[in-house]
């Protein structure tokens, strides 16, 4: 396993642990053991600590990548985490303030009987009779029965959003810190997108078959993505429109 893959394994473990810890806190909230204010503070603190850990991982593993390529020890640059406590408290409160009830009305087609489990405009086969068929005797009345529900249990949307927030935040913090650390590492000239273990179609497209990008060019990412930049030390990497604008160079030059 190369250095960048070890880094991805570390960020994946951090994201998974943060998600599981967040779900434990959310379970305590749902059980009435925590009120919304305390839950928001605890979840925000948990995720904020995970983000700080992710920043440290990015700085350390970027130095390790360079060491693997040069054979010489390389110090970290000391990227500092950003305190996102206020932003995270607001995000958690937004999630917990949203209604969790699931309305079956949204899934019922127009014209369908609300008390029926049959789709609209579908003939009930039990009421149809072939020509010249003998009348079907009705079954004896055994009293009222509980209606059977064919709907699968619906996931708790708040739980899903809490898990997503807790997992995605440290991954994004690590990716941003990797970019920031590269800018301060003089030996790094560029990067190649190293996809995670299960890349989506968008990440594969962003990979561009292993294109080398200038280090000032930010790596595109999406929620839950664990792709990371694999550093390149060589010179003469093709510039991009973004990096040319950073240098104030026009296309005519």
PyMOL commands that set and color helices and strands:
alter all, ss='L'
color gray80, all
select helices_A, chain A and resi 3-30+36-70+85-97+104-107+125-127+157-183+201-207+241-247
alter helices_A, ss='H'
color red, helices_A
select strands_A, chain A and resi 190-194+212-214+228-232
alter strands_A, ss='S'
color yellow, strands_A
deselect
rebuild
show_as cartoon
